Amino acid sequence: MEEYGRFSEVYDLLMEEIPYEDWCERITGLLREHGIRDGLVCELGCGTGTMTELLAERGYDMTGIDSSDSMLQRALEKREESGLPILYLLQDMREMELYGTMRAFVSVCDSMNYLTDPMDFLTVLRLVNNYLDPGGVFVFDLKTEHFFRDVLGNSTSGASEEHAAYILENDYDEEEKQNSAFLTVFEECGDGRFERFTELHEQRAYSVLEIRKMADLAGLEFVGAYRAFTDVEFEDGDESCERICVVLRECRKTDIPGVLKEEICQIT
């Protein structure tokens, strides 16, 4: 089952409760804190392009990367409607190839949690560092272990809108720090009928300590972890939060070899 395959058809409808405008204000606030008020910015895991569009509206020259063709098709439809000059690339962030460097990278809606192998997480950080301008930053959010273990747990939840509904069954493995979410979606297909499809979404929780270690190995400075998208700007965040927003800054360039097993032993 492909993550964000058929789900792309109803993704925006079922994500309507996400306060993207508020999240964008927090992200731009963090970017401006580091002197980045314009220029080239890349969003990893851009999905249907909602945040990409908002950042482009605020004057950033946006590139969006996603591995799901169906999600990017929705993003392209939004770009056609808005007319914003956004470049979208169908790429796996673990293997991204860009045309040049960026002033910043951003990633929202826990896209980085989908990197369930720490080796992949470190690879992405190294690639980000490789494509960052000197002093550039990477801003991304993460759901915490507290969220997966104590808030979701082994729970079943659901929601419905006028034309779609979903059921989400979660199974959290504390030893592996990995959450498996089995998603069942019912989408209206006309004449009062609904079509059912399923997807499996797997995510991993990362501690602040793990992120610090990986950032250092990738040549990135750990600037801070903040309580994500609250009313208080730049409030320190940790594992007691449900979601944190992490800021890393380019401080030195490193080679990008394959991740070594001994490096992962330093992390986990």
N, C-alpha and C positions, 0 to 999 in steps of 0.2 A: 504493500500500500504506500503510495507516494504522499509524503507530507505536503500539505497545501496544494493538493491536486484539485479534485472536485470542490474542496472547501473554499477555493478562491471565488467560486460563484456566489457564495453567501457571506464571505469573510467580512466585508465592510458592513453589511447589515447587522451581523452579530457582534461587531466591535463598536457599535454606535455609542456605547457608554464610556468608551475611552476618551478622556479629555485631551485630545491631541493638541489643541491650541495651547493649553496650559503647559503640557509637556514641552512643546516647542519653545515657549518662553523660557523655561528652565534651561533647556539645552543652549539656546542662544545666549542666555545669561552666562553660562559656563564658558562658552566660546569667547564672548567679549571680555570675560575676566582674564583671558589669556591673549587679548589683543586681536582676536580673529573676528572682524566685523564684516568681512566680505571675502571673496576669493574662492578657490576650488575646495569643495567639501564632498566627501564620498559617504553615502549611507550603505552600510552592510546589512543584508537581509531587509531590503527596502519594501518587500511585499507588493502591495497594490499602490504604493507611492504616496500615501496620505502625508506622512511626515516629510518626504522628499519635496512634495509640492509646497508645504508650508515653509520649509527652509528656503526654497527658491523664491517664494514671495517676499522673504525678508532680505533678499539681495545676494544670497550665496549662489555660486555657480555649481549646480548639483550634478553629481553622478550617482546613480542607484544601481546596486548589484544585488541580484537574487538568483537562486538556483532553480526556482520554480517558473517554468515558462508560462503557466496559466496565471500566476500572480502578476507577472510582468505584463501580460496582455491587458489586465485591468489598469495597471499603471500607465500603459501607453494610451489607453482610452481617456484617462484623466488628463494626460499631457496634451492630447489632441483638443480637448475641450478648453483647457486653460491657456494653451499656447506658450507655456513656459519652456525655456530652452534647457530641458533636462536630458542628459544622456543616460540611457538604461542599458545595462550589460547583463546578459544571461551567463552567469559564472558562479561557480562554487567559491565561496570566500577563502577556502583552504588552498585554492589554486589560482587566485585572481591575478590578472595581468592588466595593468593600467598603462595609459599613454604617457603619463608623467606623474609628478609628485602632487600631493594635496596639502592644503593648509591644515585640514582636519579630517578625521573620520568620525562618524557617529553610528550608533546602532541602538534601536529601541525595540520595545515589546519582546524582551528576553530572547532575541535572536541568538545571542552568544551562549545561552543555556543549551541550545541545540547541539553545540559541540560537546558531545558526551565523552569524548576521549581527550584527556589532558594534552596528549601529543598534538591533536588538532588545534586545541585552544592556543598552545604555544606557537604553532605554525602560523596561525592567523595573526597573532601579535607580532611575530617577526616580519610578516609580509606588510602589515600596517606600518611598522617602523621603517621598512625599506622604502615605502612610498610617501612617508611624511616629510614635509619641509623641516629644516632645522627648527627645533622649538615647537613644532606642530603638536596637536593633541588628539587623543582618541577618547571620545565620550560614549559610554555605553551603559545600559542598565542590565541588571541580573536579578532574577528571583532567587531568594536565599534558601538555605536548607530549612530554616524555620518555616518558610512558606510551604515548601513541599511536604515537610514532615508533619507540622502542627496545624497548618491551615487547610491544606488539601487532604493530607493523610491518604488513607485508602477509602476515598469517598466517591460518591456518585452525585453529580449535579446536572442541571440543565437550564435552558432558557428558551424562550420562544418569542418570535416576532410575527408580524402579519403574514409573511410569506415563507418563513423558515423556522426551524427549531432544531435544537441539538441536545444530546445527552453526552456527558463526559464522565468516564469511569477512570479513576486514578489509582495507581499502584506504585507506592514509593518504597524503594529498596535502600534502607539506611546504610548498609555496608558499602554498596556501590555509589551511594548518594545520587541515585538515578530515579527519575519519575517516568513511568509509562502511562500515557493518557490515551485511552481508546475512545475515539470520537465517533459518534453516530449522528448524522445530519439528515433531517427530513426537509426536502426542498419542494416548494409548490411547483408543479409542472403543468398547471392548467386544469380546468373543469373540476376544481376542488380536489384534485388528486395530488399526492405528495410522493416524491421519489426518495428512497433511502440509500445512503452510501456511508462508508466507514473509512476512517484513517487512523493510523497509529502515530502518536507524537511522543518522542522520547527526549527528555532533557536531563541535564546534570546540574547539581548545585556545586558552586565553588565558594570556598571561604575567602575572606579578605587576605589571609596569609598566603594561600595558594596563588592568588592573583598577584600579590607583591613579588613572590618568587619568580613567577613566569614573566612578569614585566621586566624584572632585572635581567633574566636570561635573554630577553628579546631586545635589550638595549633601550628600554623605556623607563622613565622615572615615574614612580607611583606618586601622584599628586594628592589623591584623596578618594575616599568613598563616602558618599553622601546619602542621606535618607531620600529616596527617589520621589521627586515630583510632589512634594508637600508644599504647604503654604509658607514654610520657612526656607529661605534660600540658603544653600550651602550648610545645612545642618548635618553634622557628622552622622554617618550611618555604619552599622555593623550587622552581625548575624542575627540580632534581635529584630531587625526590620524585615518586612515581607519582601521588599525590593530595594536594591541599592543602585546608585548611579556612580560609576567609577570614572575617574579622569586620570589618564596616563599621558605623559609628555615625552616626545623624542629627546633623547639626551646623547645618544651615541649610536653609530651605525654598526651592525654586526653582519657577519656572513649568514646566509640562509641555507645551511645544510639540512639534511634530514635530522629530525629530532632524535637525540640519543637516549637510550634506555636509562643511562645513569643520570641524565638531566631530569627525567620524569621522576626518578627516585628522590631527587631533591625537592620535588613539589608535593607529591602525594604522601 
